[in-house]
Amino acid sequence: MAEDETPVRFGIMGCAEIARKMSRAIHLSPNSTLVAISSRSIEKAKQFSTKNRLSENVKIYGSYEELLDDPFVDAVYMPLPTTLHLKWAVMAAQKHKHLLLEKPTALDVKVFDEMLEACESNGVQFMDASMWYHHPRTAIMKELLSNSELFGRVKAIHSSSSYCGTQQFLENDIRVKPDLDSLGALGDTGWYCIGAILWSMNQKLPTTVTALPNTQRNSAGVILSCSASLHWQEDGTIATFYSSIISHETMDLAVCGSNGTLHVKDFIIPYEESKATFSFTSGAKFVDLHIGWNVKPREVKVDSRLPQEATMIQEFSGLVKGIKDGRLEPDMKWARTSRCTQLVLDAVKNSIDNDCKAVQM
């Protein structure tokens, strides 16, 4: 960062476990700095500061209002339960704080639109905290998918995002509490699957969304695992996904085109911070007698100077800096991306709640 550039000053609203990762990311990003944290209790905020060895210059607040009233906070990262997003996101926008919001963004698109309207009317940048979009690997994968000769047209997509929560998690985590995060696994891991599918289709919404009859819920009715299919009638493209918090860890994305295929096994969190890989095959055919293939998948390795979450912070901060300096308007691409994901998530939830009835988009 040049000497005449002032870093974007972040506040973190809420001391969830993911906030630890993001406080580190803010520190690693070259154009941002953490200036404040807040929790509903000053004791919890102090514990977070001590556990993460934050600078003594980071202000500690015992309420979210105090942080939003701080004139030295430019932007907030908000990892609160989904049911709290509307109140605090709107308030943050009204206080002219740029908003990096943890996913899922909202319980439904109506709520999302209320938050977005607040951001737009107050001229603040909105972005959801889906980190994988910002890894350099993602841009290289998009280049290959956009190559009509090597890849062709998208024909089929499959994504899965799952992990196996502990018994304590499944009993106590906010993601299994209907009053805090009623979308459960669909909002937690399904958000990534839907986002990856729409990314593969350049954010084109499907014609039809249909849940598959394998949804599992806890005793409170919160989704623990689910699957769905998405269909693009005009393109003849089909996509499926599996989302779960009661299955072994997966973060898979497979995209099949008319001329090529792409596979990535760790698209949400790379196996390693400093590099990531994916495989790509183009023009594959069986050899004579069908005893092998004429080509093998090509493994593409992509180095990353920063962890993807720090790259996200860097990109977000660049947008905020441009808006503050009067050089840029808020980049609506990120709001449109989140809204498309929210629309499809809503359709999946609607289908699940109506015995897997197909939902027309």
RODO-2510 file (C-alpha; in nm, 4 decimals, decimal comma):
residues 361
     n   res          X          Y          Z
     1     m     0,0000     0,0000     0,0000
     2     a     0,1375     0,3408    -0,0967
     3     e     0,2287     0,5755     0,1855
     4     d    -0,0469     0,8261     0,0953
     5     e    -0,3195     0,5621     0,1082
     6     t    -0,5197     0,5188     0,4254
     7     p    -0,6337     0,1607     0,4912
     8     v    -1,0035     0,0841     0,5095
     9     r    -1,0975     0,0626     0,8758
    10     f    -1,3019    -0,2456     0,9670
    11     g    -1,5253    -0,3270     1,2574
    12     i    -1,6401    -0,6825     1,3297
    13     m    -1,9949    -0,7200     1,4602
    14     g    -2,0146    -1,0466     1,6522
    15     c    -1,7526    -1,2842     1,7840
    16     a    -1,8523    -1,6040     1,6034
    17     e    -1,5773    -1,8573     1,5283
    18     i    -1,5574    -1,7435     1,1641
    19     a    -1,4735    -1,3932     1,2885
    20     r    -1,1346    -1,5270     1,4015
    21     k    -1,0513    -1,6179     1,0430
    22     m    -1,1726    -1,2832     0,9179
    23     s    -0,9797    -1,0785     1,1743
    24     r    -0,6660    -1,2521     1,0477
    25     a    -0,7698    -1,1803     0,6879
    26     i    -0,8150    -0,8102     0,7636
    27     h    -0,4658    -0,8086     0,9142
    28     l    -0,3152    -0,9844     0,6107
    29     s    -0,4840    -0,7658     0,3509
    30     p    -0,2550    -0,4781     0,2489
    31     n    -0,5305    -0,2138     0,2335
    32     s    -0,7324    -0,2777     0,5494
    33     t    -0,7007    -0,2592     0,9245
    34     l    -0,9149    -0,3786     1,2142
    35     v    -1,0119    -0,0902     1,4432
    36     a    -1,3045    -0,2280     1,6460
    37     i    -1,4897    -0,5419     1,7526
    38     s    -1,8239    -0,5769     1,9232
    39     s    -2,0388    -0,8347     2,0947
    40     r    -2,3591    -0,8262     2,2945
    41     s    -2,1385    -0,8544     2,6044
    42     i    -1,8161    -0,6685     2,6700
    43     e    -1,6737    -0,9802     2,8360
    44     k    -1,7116    -1,1896     2,5219
    45     a    -1,5557    -0,9155     2,3107
    46     k    -1,2598    -0,8941     2,5477
    47     q    -1,2163    -1,2724     2,5358
    48     f    -1,2165    -1,2596     2,1557
    49     s    -0,9520    -0,9877     2,1580
    50     t    -0,7284    -1,1818     2,3957
    51     k    -0,7705    -1,5160     2,2186
    52     n    -0,6812    -1,3627     1,8827
    53     r    -0,4035    -1,1401     2,0162
    54     l    -0,5533    -0,8271     1,8718
    55     s    -0,3682    -0,4986     1,8938
    56     e    -0,4371    -0,2883     2,2009
    57     n    -0,5457    -0,0177     1,9564
    58     v    -0,8521    -0,2220     1,8533
    59     k    -1,1533    -0,0781     2,0336
    60     i    -1,3777    -0,3232     2,2178
    61     y    -1,7506    -0,2594     2,2392
    62     g    -2,0190    -0,4366     2,4406
    63     s    -2,2965    -0,3566     2,1930
    64     y    -2,3379    -0,3460     1,8165
    65     e    -2,4803     0,0078     1,8320
    66     e    -2,1584     0,1440     1,9802
    67     l    -1,9539     0,0029     1,6937
    68     l    -2,1902     0,1430     1,4304
    69     d    -2,1739     0,4838     1,5991
    70     d    -1,7938     0,4869     1,5791
    71     p    -1,7009     0,7487     1,3132
    72     f    -1,3637     0,5806     1,2584
    73     v    -1,5225     0,2568     1,1269
    74     d    -1,5558     0,2568     0,7465
    75     a    -1,6854    -0,0978     0,6930
    76     v    -1,8273    -0,3825     0,8968
    77     y    -1,7992    -0,7579     0,8698
    78     m    -2,1194    -0,9105     1,0076
    79     p    -2,1170    -1,2836     1,1049
    80     l    -2,4431    -1,2691     1,3004
    81     p    -2,7213    -1,5312     1,2905
    82     t    -2,9264    -1,4960     0,9723
    83     t    -3,2407    -1,3860     1,1555
    84     l    -3,0501    -1,0795     1,2841
    85     h    -2,9158    -0,9696     0,9456
    86     l    -3,2052    -0,7459     0,8465
    87     k    -3,2016    -0,5249     1,1555
    88     w    -2,8271    -0,4784     1,1743
    89     a    -2,7513    -0,4655     0,8021
    90     v    -3,0073    -0,1902     0,7517
    91     m    -2,8742    -0,0011     1,0516
    92     a    -2,5161    -0,0383     0,9274
    93     a    -2,6126     0,1000     0,5861
    94     q    -2,7996     0,3896     0,7452
    95     k    -2,4829     0,4679     0,9415
    96     h    -2,2951     0,4643     0,6060
    97     k    -2,0901     0,1572     0,6918
    98     h    -1,9964    -0,0599     0,3940
    99     l    -2,1244    -0,4127     0,4486
   100     l    -1,9479    -0,7483     0,4200
   101     l    -2,2240    -0,9873     0,5238
   102     e    -2,1800    -1,3504     0,6191
   103     k    -2,3827    -1,6010     0,4207
   104     p    -2,6599    -1,6990     0,3946
   105     t    -2,7508    -1,3364     0,3444
   106     a    -3,1174    -1,3605     0,4425
   107     l    -3,4050    -1,5943     0,5203
   108     d    -3,5658    -1,5035     0,1861
   109     v    -3,5262    -1,2644    -0,1046
   110     k    -3,7810    -1,0166     0,0331
   111     v    -3,5601    -0,9618     0,3353
   112     f    -3,2516    -0,9509     0,1130
   113     d    -3,4095    -0,6775    -0,0997
   114     e    -3,4800    -0,4672     0,2091
   115     m    -3,1119    -0,4845     0,3059
   116     l    -2,9987    -0,4120    -0,0466
   117     e    -3,2309    -0,1113    -0,0778
   118     a    -3,0753     0,0307     0,2397
   119     c    -2,7266    -0,0189     0,0969
   120     e    -2,8176     0,1364    -0,2383
   121     s    -2,9971     0,4377    -0,0911
   122     n    -2,7001     0,5105     0,1355
   123     g    -2,4304     0,4539    -0,1268
   124     v    -2,2495     0,1730     0,0533
   125     q    -2,0828    -0,1339    -0,0932
   126     f    -2,2486    -0,4711    -0,0342
   127     m    -2,0761    -0,8075    -0,0618
   128     d    -2,1465    -1,1467     0,0906
   129     a    -1,8519    -1,3285     0,2441
   130     s    -1,8290    -1,6216     0,0008
   131     m    -1,4513    -1,6327    -0,0099
   132     w    -1,3966    -1,8798    -0,2950
   133     y    -1,5060    -1,6297    -0,5606
   134     h    -1,1925    -1,4299    -0,4826
   135     h    -0,9312    -1,7050    -0,5115
   136     p    -0,7185    -1,6650    -0,8275
   137     r    -0,8056    -2,0247    -0,9157
   138     t    -1,1691    -1,9223    -0,9650
   139     a    -1,0799    -1,6700    -1,2358
   140     i    -0,8673    -1,9258    -1,4211
   141     m    -1,1456    -2,1849    -1,4051
   142     k    -1,3868    -1,9268    -1,5463
   143     e    -1,1503    -1,8595    -1,8372
   144     l    -1,1541    -2,2272    -1,9300
   145     l    -1,5310    -2,2590    -1,8939
   146     s    -1,5679    -1,9566    -2,1231
   147     n    -1,3492    -2,1099    -2,3943
   148     s    -1,5932    -2,2376    -2,6576
   149     e    -1,3308    -2,4560    -2,8269
   150     l    -1,1852    -2,6221    -2,5180
   151     f    -1,5012    -2,6487    -2,3099
   152     g    -1,8020    -2,5763    -2,5288
   153     r    -2,1499    -2,5310    -2,3814
   154     v    -2,2327    -2,6251    -2,0220
   155     k    -2,4370    -2,9456    -2,0218
   156     a    -2,4349    -3,0692    -1,6628
   157     i    -2,3147    -2,9509    -1,3211
   158     h    -2,2890    -3,1219    -0,9859
   159     s    -2,1815    -2,9678    -0,6582
   160     s    -2,1668    -3,0945    -0,3030
   161     s    -2,0851    -2,9233     0,0238
   162     s    -2,1019    -3,1271     0,3415
   163     y    -1,9468    -3,1875     0,6792
   164     c    -2,0336    -3,4018     0,9784
   165     g    -2,1253    -3,1932     1,2790
   166     t    -2,0478    -3,3253     1,6255
   167     q    -2,3274    -3,4149     1,8630
   168     q    -2,2660    -3,0921     2,0516
   169     f    -2,2855    -2,8974     1,7259
   170     l    -2,6092    -3,0661     1,6209
   171     e    -2,7648    -2,9848     1,9570
   172     n    -2,6346    -2,6330     2,0222
   173     d    -2,5044    -2,4532     1,7126
   174     i    -2,7052    -2,1584     1,5806
   175     r    -2,7297    -2,3351     1,2426
   176     v    -2,9686    -2,5913     1,3921
   177     k    -3,1847    -2,3425     1,5837
   178     p    -3,5043    -2,2365     1,4017
   179     d    -3,5151    -1,8992     1,5775
   180     l    -3,1586    -1,8110     1,4749
   181     d    -3,0819    -1,9767     1,1415
   182     s    -3,3868    -2,1667     1,0215
   183     l    -3,2365    -2,2547     0,6814
   184     g    -2,9970    -2,5054     0,8410
   185     a    -2,7765    -2,6974     0,5999
   186     l    -2,9458    -2,5398     0,2976
   187     g    -2,8318    -2,1946     0,4053
   188     d    -2,4959    -2,3047     0,5408
   189     t    -2,3539    -2,5461     0,2825
   190     g    -2,6246    -2,5245     0,0166
   191     w    -2,5421    -2,1557    -0,0353
   192     y    -2,2027    -2,2617    -0,1729
   193     c    -2,3482    -2,5299    -0,3996
   194     i    -2,6081    -2,2992    -0,5495
   195     g    -2,3529    -2,0217    -0,5860
   196     a    -2,1092    -2,2513    -0,7689
   197     i    -2,3800    -2,3748    -1,0049
   198     l    -2,4935    -2,0216    -1,0897
   199     w    -2,1306    -1,9128    -1,1294
   200     s    -2,0903    -2,1914    -1,3863
   201     m    -2,3976    -2,0557    -1,5694
   202     n    -2,2903    -1,6896    -1,5519
   203     q    -2,5676    -1,6141    -1,2991
   204     k    -2,8437    -1,7203    -1,5387
   205     l    -3,1380    -1,8381    -1,3321
   206     p    -3,2759    -2,1870    -1,3987
   207     t    -3,6180    -2,2437    -1,5472
   208     t    -3,7202    -2,4999    -1,2860
   209     v    -3,5978    -2,5966    -0,9390
   210     t    -3,6997    -2,9262    -0,7797
   211     a    -3,5972    -3,0607    -0,4402
   212     l    -3,5157    -3,4299    -0,4248
   213     p    -3,6908    -3,6532    -0,1695
   214     n    -3,3970    -3,7055     0,0654
   215     t    -3,4333    -3,4080     0,3007
   216     q    -3,3494    -3,4805     0,6630
   217     r    -3,4497    -3,2496     0,9457
   218     n    -3,3863    -3,2333     1,3180
   219     s    -3,6628    -3,2453     1,5781
   220     a    -3,7103    -2,8690     1,5470
   221     g    -3,7670    -2,8982     1,1727
   222     v    -3,4323    -2,7483     1,0647
   223     i    -3,2795    -2,9012     0,7507
   224     l    -2,9743    -3,1197     0,8165
   225     s    -2,9286    -3,2424     0,4578
   226     c    -3,0999    -3,1920     0,1237
   227     s    -3,0551    -3,2191    -0,2514
   228     a    -3,2118    -3,0507    -0,5517
   229     s    -3,2037    -3,0379    -0,9296
   230     l    -3,1986    -2,7241    -1,1434
   231     h    -3,2993    -2,7186    -1,5095
   232     w    -3,2345    -2,4593    -1,7807
   233     q    -3,4885    -2,5445    -2,0499
   234     e    -3,3500    -2,3200    -2,3226
   235     d    -2,9920    -2,4413    -2,2749
   236     g    -3,0797    -2,8044    -2,2068
   237     t    -2,8589    -2,7867    -1,8960
   238     i    -2,9170    -2,9777    -1,5721
   239     a    -2,7524    -2,9296    -1,2333
   240     t    -2,7756    -3,1166    -0,9047
   241     f    -2,6369    -3,0514    -0,5605
   242     y    -2,6069    -3,2209    -0,2223
   243     s    -2,5914    -3,0172     0,0975
   244     s    -2,5416    -3,1662     0,4422
   245     i    -2,4133    -3,1086     0,7934
   246     i    -2,4383    -3,4798     0,8814
   247     s    -2,2105    -3,6290     0,6125
   248     h    -1,8385    -3,6546     0,5516
   249     e    -1,6531    -3,3448     0,4320
   250     t    -1,6984    -3,2593     0,0629
   251     m    -1,6474    -2,9413    -0,1375
   252     d    -1,6880    -3,0704    -0,4928
   253     l    -1,7714    -2,9018    -0,8184
   254     a    -1,7912    -3,0840    -1,1528
   255     v    -1,8900    -2,9062    -1,4732
   256     c    -1,9407    -3,1031    -1,7925
   257     g    -1,9412    -2,9257    -2,1273
   258     s    -1,9875    -3,0336    -2,4864
   259     n    -1,6102    -3,0374    -2,5421
   260     g    -1,4550    -3,0578    -2,1945
   261     t    -1,4951    -3,1227    -1,8232
   262     l    -1,3740    -2,9453    -1,5096
   263     h    -1,3396    -3,1010    -1,1635
   264     v    -1,2399    -2,9387    -0,8356
   265     k    -1,2501    -3,1173    -0,4997
   266     d    -1,1940    -2,8247    -0,2630
   267     f    -1,3615    -2,5275    -0,4235
   268     i    -1,4828    -2,3701    -0,0976
   269     i    -1,1644    -2,4032     0,1092
   270     p    -0,8480    -2,5095    -0,0778
   271     y    -0,6481    -2,7931     0,0724
   272     e    -0,3586    -2,5473     0,1118
   273     e    -0,3570    -2,1696     0,1609
   274     s    -0,0738    -2,0912    -0,0773
   275     k    -0,1867    -2,2963    -0,3776
   276     a    -0,4862    -2,4712    -0,5236
   277     t    -0,5510    -2,7120    -0,8084
   278     f    -0,8258    -2,8322    -1,0371
   279     s    -0,8394    -3,0792    -1,3226
   280     f    -0,9512    -3,0081    -1,6773
   281     t    -1,0017    -3,2403    -1,9711
   282     s    -1,0770    -3,1412    -2,3291
   283     g    -1,1381    -3,3559    -2,6368
   284     a    -1,1327    -3,6837    -2,4452
   285     k    -1,2283    -3,9999    -2,6340
   286     f    -1,1865    -4,3727    -2,5856
   287     v    -0,9012    -4,5353    -2,7731
   288     d    -0,9499    -4,8368    -2,9993
   289     l    -1,1288    -5,1296    -2,8283
   290     h    -1,2256    -4,8906    -2,5476
   291     i    -0,9305    -4,9975    -2,3366
   292     g    -0,8279    -4,6491    -2,2320
   293     w    -0,8519    -4,2775    -2,3042
   294     n    -0,6684    -4,0689    -2,5615
   295     v    -0,5933    -3,7935    -2,3050
   296     k    -0,5594    -3,7702    -1,9283
   297     p    -0,7001    -3,4872    -1,7153
   298     r    -0,4641    -3,1921    -1,6924
   299     e    -0,3990    -3,0759    -1,3367
   300     v    -0,3824    -2,6984    -1,3189
   301     k    -0,1961    -2,5506    -1,0233
   302     v    -0,2652    -2,1936    -0,9117
   303     d    -0,0480    -2,0136    -0,6580
   304     s    -0,2034    -1,7636    -0,4202
   305     r    -0,0059    -1,4814    -0,2608
   306     l    -0,2733    -1,4329     0,0047
   307     p    -0,5333    -1,6637     0,1560
   308     q    -0,8612    -1,6295    -0,0351
   309     e    -1,0328    -1,4560     0,2566
   310     a    -0,7597    -1,1903     0,2607
   311     t    -0,7960    -1,1489    -0,1165
   312     m    -1,1684    -1,0954    -0,0600
   313     i    -1,0958    -0,8299     0,2022
   314     q    -0,8454    -0,6656    -0,0320
   315     e    -1,0970    -0,6508    -0,3174
   316     f    -1,3779    -0,5279    -0,0929
   317     s    -1,1498    -0,2637     0,0589
   318     g    -1,0461    -0,1453    -0,2864
   319     l    -1,4099    -0,0853    -0,3724
   320     v    -1,4728     0,0937    -0,0418
   321     k    -1,1656     0,3107    -0,0905
   322     g    -1,2791     0,4075    -0,4405
   323     i    -1,6257     0,5016    -0,3133
   324     k    -1,4810     0,7073    -0,0272
   325     d    -1,2520     0,8912    -0,2691
   326     g    -1,5346     0,9597    -0,5131
   327     r    -1,3757     0,7552    -0,7928
   328     l    -1,6235     0,4671    -0,7865
   329     e    -1,9877     0,3869    -0,7360
   330     p    -2,0786     0,0707    -0,5400
   331     d    -2,0166    -0,2375    -0,7551
   332     m    -2,3571    -0,4019    -0,7917
   333     k    -2,2129    -0,7226    -0,9358
   334     w    -2,1758    -0,8660    -0,5874
   335     a    -2,5315    -0,7815    -0,4847
   336     r    -2,6657    -0,9378    -0,8059
   337     t    -2,4631    -1,2535    -0,7431
   338     s    -2,5977    -1,2856    -0,3882
   339     r    -2,9528    -1,2140    -0,5000
   340     c    -2,9436    -1,4870    -0,7665
   341     t    -2,8216    -1,7355    -0,5060
   342     q    -3,0931    -1,6236    -0,2656
   343     l    -3,3638    -1,6641    -0,5313
   344     v    -3,2628    -2,0214    -0,6069
   345     l    -3,2222    -2,1028    -0,2378
   346     d    -3,5766    -1,9750    -0,1805
   347     a    -3,7029    -2,1972    -0,4638
   348     v    -3,5319    -2,5052    -0,3166
   349     k    -3,6833    -2,4308     0,0254
   350     n    -4,0254    -2,3827    -0,1346
   351     s    -3,9951    -2,7168    -0,3149
   352     i    -3,8823    -2,8949     0,0028
   353     d    -4,1743    -2,7512     0,1981
   354     n    -4,4201    -2,8604    -0,0738
   355     d    -4,3284    -3,2281    -0,1078
   356     c    -4,0660    -3,1721    -0,3789
   357     k    -4,3021    -2,9949    -0,6132
   358     a    -4,1233    -2,8279    -0,9061
   359     v    -4,0867    -2,4502    -0,8683
   360     q    -4,0880    -2,2346    -1,1816
   361     m    -3,8432    -1,9450    -1,1634
***
